[in-house]
Structure formats: structure tokens, C-alpha cells
Amino acid sequence: MIDYQAARTAMVDGQVRPSDVTLYPIIEAMLQVPREVYIPAEQRPLAYVGQHISLDASSVVLAPRILAKMLETLNISGNELVLDIGVGMGYSAAVIARLAEAVIAVEENEALANEAETILSEQSADNAVIHKGALIAGAAEHGPYDVIIIEGGVQVIPDSLLDQLKVGGRIAALFVDGPQGQCRIGRKTAAGISWHSAFDATAPILPGFAAKTEFSF
């Protein structure tokens, strides 16, 4: 029998804190949210390992340290509205719900979205809303957003999604180039998005976020 509470504490002490995550609200959220309930039952013994957990062919639950470092860099405050892209079964939304005023969590896999709705409701994450639809479409009807976080790899981000970010808002994404990847944080100005590199990380590329292949003869 796994002691998930002890595993959760070990995850924070052994993976999150050593990754230079120091913001107390993030640490507290990751200590409190039961990650295992947002993982498929057959994979729950892996809930607190330091790696991504696959949910389907292209989506994962991000490794704890990567999610925590993305959140640290975004520094979400309690009056902000967050758009969470590729939420899977809802873990990231549950964590973000403890940091933000509200989170709109987008998932295009209907089975995963339904699971997320059920689990978030059972866990009383009342300020997390699941939006079912294409990841690249976001959820413009609920925006604009103070923060956008993309829970997987990208090569390109469509302007239609970036348009949902407020001027002054921040976006975090894992830009993937072959086997390498980098978390970049963007801040929106009147002139567009200004990006900077935050740390190295990679993840499977999410549907719709791959660069189009150009053929030449």
C-alpha cells in the first residue's frame, strides 16, 4: 500500500525544492493536491516519480519539477485568470486553481476532459473550469487572460491563441527542437510577445503545435 501523502512530501522535497522553486504558494499547492487522483488508475504507483506520465499518444502529465518551475517563472497571483492548455485529467488545473482567481483548462480528448471535470468537482476545485475543444483554439470566450500555460511541447503557437493574452500578460511553453527543448516565458506588449529562455525541458509536441513541414524540390 502506497502512502501517497508521504510520496507527495518526498516529491516536493526531492524534486521541486531542489529545482530552485521557492514560492511558497506553489510548494503548498503541490503538497496539498493529490496528484495520484489525476493519473490513470493503472499508473498511480508512478504518480510521484520525476518524469512525465503519458495519458494518450501526445499528451502527458508534466514531470513535477517542470510544472513547478514553469509556475515559479510565471508567478501567478490570486487575482489573475489563467488559461491552461492540454490539461489532461486536471492535475495542473488543480494546482493552478490554488494560485489564481480562476483557471480555464482546455482539453480536446473528450474522455480525458470528462475525467478532469469529474475529479476536479470531487476535489472541490470550484474555480477550475474544463473547456472541451481543440488545444490550439484556446477558449477566447472566457478571456482575455493574464497568464497562459501550455502543458506540453510546441514548435509554433498560433496568433489566435496569443491574441487571448492580455497586454502585460505572461505565457509559458516548452519549445521543442528534436531531442532538445527549452521552457520560454513570453510577456505581451503592444508590439507583440517578447520571449526569453527560462530553463531546459522537453515534452511530446501537443496536437496542432507542430511546425508544418515544407517540401522543396
Secondary structure, DSSP 8 states (H G I E B T S, - for coil): ---HHHHHHHHIIIIIGGGT---HHHHHHHHHS-GGGGS-GGGGGGTTSSS-EE-SSS-EE--HHHHHHHHHHH---TT-EEEEE--TTSHHHHHHHTTSSEEEEEE--HHHHHHHHHHHHHTT-TTEEEEES-GGGTTGGG--EEEEEEEEEES---HHHHTTEEEEEEEEEEEEETTEEEEEEEEEETTEEEEEEEEE----B-TT-S-------
